[in-house]
């Protein structure tokens, strides 16, 4: 009887809290819908470039075959750029405009007609190891199918495929995984910790003592922000230090730039957590909302797989998430060796979202006991 009474009491309390009830009942459904939207349908194509140094009939037929394979969904790539020199194609991959580039050499058409052996090059961005291997296999299969068609019409010829890697020759799993570890440390952890701060004050009845002092909403928000920032930055230094100096994780770019972009996502995460804290009535709601806010970031920001491989509609959601810009900039600095200036757009987006979260939290914080 006592156990039954306790169960009844807890269920009754849950039913009295509509926000918590909605989160408990709808969260699994919403997560499933988001997962299906991002990964259930056809994903996005990997952008590639083609450099036609030959300009002959067969070379243009090869490009048409690549575009046809992409349009029909036979490959996971899309020809988005035509380069006119090897250097232009190489720079397109190096700058992150495309993930791969096909080089059709000069004299390709003539050698095909003569039945000679020729070469086709593929430049790959090895900073995304899974993508580079995937696009390499698909491109090889597509060109082998093209070779068979041309052989049936013009006679036999052979070509070898040589590969050139940028930011490689390969990236280890631990190198690629560092961004994911830092995402949890700098986004989920601080957002969850600070999300319960104001609601905890309300539950402990210390919030009314706080608002009796001559302080403003701005003072409360900034005080909590700076306090949690100091604690979490210490964790950041420790984690990055262990990764680089103990586990030998490769950092090609500036360590200082890496710390700056980490600092920006930390401030943004804390601001987001403060907004959640302002909107929550109790600690349970705050925890649930923080976890729920992290789920879209985990699914759509490149946490699991690059956002370019998600469905086109979901990519729009990706570009609203702070973690999307952090992961992109972090990988560019750590693996590609880019500078903070090269990632200035991502840094500005993090600053902009931080300002929005902070101003909204300050505006919505009510200095009164409810």
FINUMI-762777 format. One record per residue (C-alpha): y, x, z; residue number from 1. Coordinates in steps of 0.5 Angstrom, whole numbers, plus 500, padded with zeros to 3 digits. Layout:
N
north / east / up / seq
Y / X / Z / NUM
...
//
This chain:
370
north / east / up / seq
500 / 500 / 500 / 1
505 / 506 / 502 / 2
503 / 509 / 495 / 3
504 / 503 / 491 / 4
511 / 502 / 495 / 5
513 / 509 / 493 / 6
511 / 508 / 486 / 7
515 / 501 / 486 / 8
521 / 504 / 489 / 9
522 / 510 / 484 / 10
521 / 505 / 478 / 11
526 / 500 / 480 / 12
531 / 506 / 481 / 13
529 / 508 / 474 / 14
531 / 501 / 471 / 15
537 / 501 / 475 / 16
540 / 507 / 471 / 17
540 / 505 / 464 / 18
542 / 512 / 461 / 19
536 / 516 / 464 / 20
532 / 510 / 462 / 21
534 / 511 / 455 / 22
533 / 518 / 455 / 23
526 / 517 / 458 / 24
524 / 512 / 453 / 25
527 / 514 / 446 / 26
527 / 522 / 447 / 27
520 / 522 / 444 / 28
522 / 518 / 438 / 29
528 / 521 / 436 / 30
525 / 528 / 437 / 31
519 / 525 / 432 / 32
524 / 522 / 427 / 33
528 / 529 / 427 / 34
522 / 533 / 426 / 35
520 / 529 / 420 / 36
527 / 529 / 417 / 37
527 / 536 / 417 / 38
520 / 538 / 416 / 39
516 / 532 / 413 / 40
519 / 531 / 406 / 41
521 / 536 / 401 / 42
525 / 542 / 403 / 43
530 / 546 / 400 / 44
529 / 551 / 395 / 45
530 / 559 / 396 / 46
537 / 561 / 392 / 47
535 / 567 / 387 / 48
539 / 570 / 382 / 49
537 / 573 / 375 / 50
540 / 579 / 371 / 51
538 / 579 / 364 / 52
539 / 586 / 362 / 53
536 / 584 / 355 / 54
539 / 578 / 352 / 55
533 / 577 / 347 / 56
529 / 571 / 346 / 57
523 / 572 / 350 / 58
528 / 574 / 356 / 59
532 / 567 / 356 / 60
525 / 563 / 355 / 61
523 / 567 / 362 / 62
529 / 564 / 365 / 63
528 / 557 / 362 / 64
521 / 558 / 365 / 65
524 / 560 / 372 / 66
529 / 554 / 372 / 67
524 / 549 / 370 / 68
519 / 551 / 375 / 69
524 / 550 / 380 / 70
526 / 543 / 377 / 71
519 / 541 / 377 / 72
518 / 543 / 384 / 73
513 / 548 / 382 / 74
516 / 553 / 386 / 75
520 / 554 / 392 / 76
526 / 558 / 389 / 77
532 / 556 / 385 / 78
536 / 560 / 380 / 79
543 / 559 / 383 / 80
546 / 565 / 380 / 81
546 / 569 / 373 / 82
548 / 577 / 374 / 83
550 / 581 / 368 / 84
548 / 588 / 371 / 85
543 / 591 / 376 / 86
548 / 592 / 381 / 87
551 / 585 / 381 / 88
544 / 583 / 382 / 89
543 / 588 / 388 / 90
550 / 586 / 391 / 91
548 / 578 / 391 / 92
542 / 580 / 395 / 93
545 / 585 / 400 / 94
551 / 580 / 401 / 95
546 / 574 / 403 / 96
548 / 570 / 397 / 97
541 / 570 / 395 / 98
535 / 572 / 398 / 99
532 / 575 / 391 / 100
534 / 577 / 384 / 101
530 / 578 / 378 / 102
531 / 584 / 374 / 103
529 / 583 / 366 / 104
530 / 590 / 363 / 105
533 / 592 / 357 / 106
528 / 592 / 351 / 107
524 / 586 / 354 / 108
524 / 582 / 348 / 109
522 / 588 / 343 / 110
517 / 590 / 348 / 111
513 / 583 / 348 / 112
513 / 583 / 341 / 113
510 / 589 / 340 / 114
505 / 588 / 345 / 115
507 / 594 / 349 / 116
507 / 594 / 357 / 117
514 / 592 / 360 / 118
517 / 592 / 367 / 119
520 / 586 / 371 / 120
524 / 588 / 377 / 121
524 / 583 / 384 / 122
530 / 585 / 389 / 123
528 / 582 / 396 / 124
532 / 581 / 402 / 125
527 / 584 / 407 / 126
531 / 581 / 413 / 127
527 / 575 / 413 / 128
520 / 577 / 412 / 129
517 / 571 / 411 / 130
522 / 568 / 406 / 131
521 / 575 / 402 / 132
514 / 575 / 402 / 133
514 / 567 / 400 / 134
519 / 568 / 394 / 135
515 / 574 / 392 / 136
508 / 571 / 391 / 137
511 / 564 / 388 / 138
515 / 569 / 383 / 139
509 / 573 / 381 / 140
505 / 567 / 380 / 141
511 / 563 / 375 / 142
511 / 570 / 371 / 143
504 / 570 / 370 / 144
504 / 563 / 368 / 145
509 / 565 / 363 / 146
506 / 571 / 361 / 147
500 / 567 / 359 / 148
504 / 562 / 355 / 149
507 / 567 / 351 / 150
501 / 571 / 350 / 151
498 / 565 / 346 / 152
504 / 564 / 342 / 153
506 / 572 / 340 / 154
500 / 576 / 342 / 155
498 / 580 / 348 / 156
503 / 584 / 352 / 157
503 / 586 / 359 / 158
508 / 587 / 365 / 159
508 / 590 / 371 / 160
513 / 587 / 377 / 161
516 / 592 / 381 / 162
520 / 591 / 388 / 163
526 / 593 / 391 / 164
527 / 591 / 398 / 165
534 / 591 / 402 / 166
534 / 591 / 409 / 167
527 / 594 / 409 / 168
522 / 596 / 407 / 169
520 / 591 / 413 / 170
522 / 587 / 419 / 171
518 / 587 / 425 / 172
516 / 581 / 429 / 173
519 / 583 / 435 / 174
526 / 585 / 431 / 175
526 / 578 / 428 / 176
524 / 575 / 434 / 177
530 / 578 / 438 / 178
535 / 572 / 436 / 179
530 / 567 / 438 / 180
530 / 570 / 445 / 181
538 / 571 / 445 / 182
539 / 563 / 443 / 183
535 / 561 / 449 / 184
538 / 566 / 454 / 185
545 / 564 / 451 / 186
545 / 557 / 449 / 187
539 / 553 / 453 / 188
540 / 557 / 460 / 189
547 / 557 / 461 / 190
548 / 550 / 458 / 191
543 / 547 / 463 / 192
545 / 551 / 469 / 193
553 / 549 / 468 / 194
551 / 541 / 466 / 195
549 / 540 / 473 / 196
555 / 543 / 476 / 197
559 / 537 / 477 / 198
554 / 532 / 477 / 199
551 / 536 / 483 / 200
558 / 536 / 486 / 201
558 / 528 / 486 / 202
551 / 527 / 489 / 203
553 / 532 / 495 / 204
559 / 529 / 496 / 205
563 / 535 / 495 / 206
567 / 533 / 489 / 207
571 / 528 / 493 / 208
573 / 534 / 497 / 209
575 / 538 / 491 / 210
579 / 533 / 488 / 211
583 / 532 / 494 / 212
586 / 539 / 493 / 213
592 / 540 / 489 / 214
588 / 542 / 483 / 215
588 / 539 / 476 / 216
582 / 538 / 471 / 217
583 / 544 / 467 / 218
583 / 548 / 474 / 219
576 / 545 / 475 / 220
573 / 546 / 468 / 221
576 / 553 / 467 / 222
573 / 555 / 474 / 223
566 / 553 / 473 / 224
566 / 556 / 466 / 225
569 / 563 / 468 / 226
564 / 563 / 474 / 227
558 / 561 / 470 / 228
560 / 566 / 464 / 229
560 / 572 / 469 / 230
553 / 571 / 471 / 231
550 / 569 / 464 / 232
554 / 575 / 461 / 233
550 / 580 / 466 / 234
543 / 577 / 464 / 235
546 / 578 / 457 / 236
547 / 586 / 458 / 237
540 / 586 / 461 / 238
536 / 583 / 456 / 239
539 / 586 / 450 / 240
539 / 593 / 454 / 241
532 / 592 / 455 / 242
530 / 590 / 448 / 243
534 / 596 / 445 / 244
532 / 602 / 450 / 245
526 / 600 / 453 / 246
522 / 596 / 447 / 247
526 / 599 / 442 / 248
528 / 593 / 438 / 249
532 / 595 / 432 / 250
539 / 594 / 432 / 251
542 / 596 / 425 / 252
550 / 594 / 426 / 253
554 / 595 / 432 / 254
552 / 594 / 439 / 255
559 / 592 / 441 / 256
559 / 587 / 435 / 257
553 / 584 / 437 / 258
556 / 583 / 444 / 259
562 / 580 / 442 / 260
558 / 574 / 438 / 261
553 / 573 / 444 / 262
560 / 572 / 448 / 263
562 / 567 / 443 / 264
556 / 563 / 443 / 265
555 / 563 / 451 / 266
562 / 561 / 452 / 267
561 / 555 / 447 / 268
554 / 553 / 450 / 269
558 / 553 / 457 / 270
563 / 549 / 454 / 271
558 / 544 / 451 / 272
554 / 544 / 458 / 273
561 / 542 / 462 / 274
562 / 536 / 457 / 275
555 / 534 / 459 / 276
556 / 535 / 466 / 277
563 / 531 / 465 / 278
559 / 525 / 462 / 279
553 / 525 / 467 / 280
553 / 521 / 473 / 281
547 / 525 / 476 / 282
543 / 531 / 476 / 283
537 / 528 / 472 / 284
542 / 525 / 467 / 285
545 / 532 / 466 / 286
538 / 536 / 465 / 287
536 / 531 / 460 / 288
542 / 531 / 456 / 289
542 / 538 / 456 / 290
535 / 539 / 453 / 291
536 / 533 / 448 / 292
542 / 537 / 446 / 293
538 / 543 / 445 / 294
533 / 540 / 441 / 295
537 / 539 / 434 / 296
539 / 546 / 435 / 297
532 / 548 / 436 / 298
529 / 544 / 430 / 299
535 / 545 / 425 / 300
539 / 552 / 426 / 301
534 / 557 / 424 / 302
531 / 557 / 430 / 303
524 / 556 / 427 / 304
525 / 557 / 420 / 305
531 / 559 / 416 / 306
536 / 553 / 415 / 307
536 / 554 / 407 / 308
528 / 551 / 407 / 309
530 / 545 / 411 / 310
531 / 538 / 407 / 311
538 / 538 / 404 / 312
540 / 532 / 408 / 313
539 / 536 / 415 / 314
542 / 542 / 412 / 315
549 / 538 / 414 / 316
547 / 537 / 421 / 317
545 / 544 / 421 / 318
552 / 546 / 420 / 319
555 / 542 / 426 / 320
551 / 546 / 431 / 321
553 / 552 / 434 / 322
547 / 556 / 434 / 323
546 / 556 / 427 / 324
553 / 560 / 426 / 325
550 / 565 / 432 / 326
543 / 566 / 429 / 327
546 / 567 / 422 / 328
551 / 572 / 425 / 329
547 / 575 / 430 / 330
541 / 577 / 425 / 331
547 / 579 / 420 / 332
549 / 584 / 425 / 333
542 / 586 / 428 / 334
538 / 587 / 422 / 335
543 / 587 / 416 / 336
548 / 592 / 419 / 337
554 / 587 / 418 / 338
560 / 588 / 422 / 339
564 / 582 / 426 / 340
569 / 582 / 420 / 341
563 / 580 / 415 / 342
561 / 575 / 420 / 343
568 / 572 / 421 / 344
567 / 565 / 419 / 345
561 / 564 / 424 / 346
565 / 567 / 429 / 347
571 / 562 / 428 / 348
566 / 556 / 428 / 349
564 / 558 / 434 / 350
571 / 559 / 437 / 351
573 / 552 / 434 / 352
567 / 548 / 437 / 353
568 / 551 / 444 / 354
576 / 549 / 444 / 355
573 / 542 / 442 / 356
568 / 542 / 447 / 357
573 / 544 / 453 / 358
579 / 540 / 451 / 359
574 / 534 / 451 / 360
571 / 536 / 457 / 361
578 / 536 / 461 / 362
580 / 530 / 458 / 363
574 / 526 / 460 / 364
574 / 529 / 467 / 365
576 / 524 / 472 / 366
579 / 526 / 478 / 367
577 / 520 / 482 / 368
571 / 518 / 486 / 369
567 / 513 / 483 / 370
//
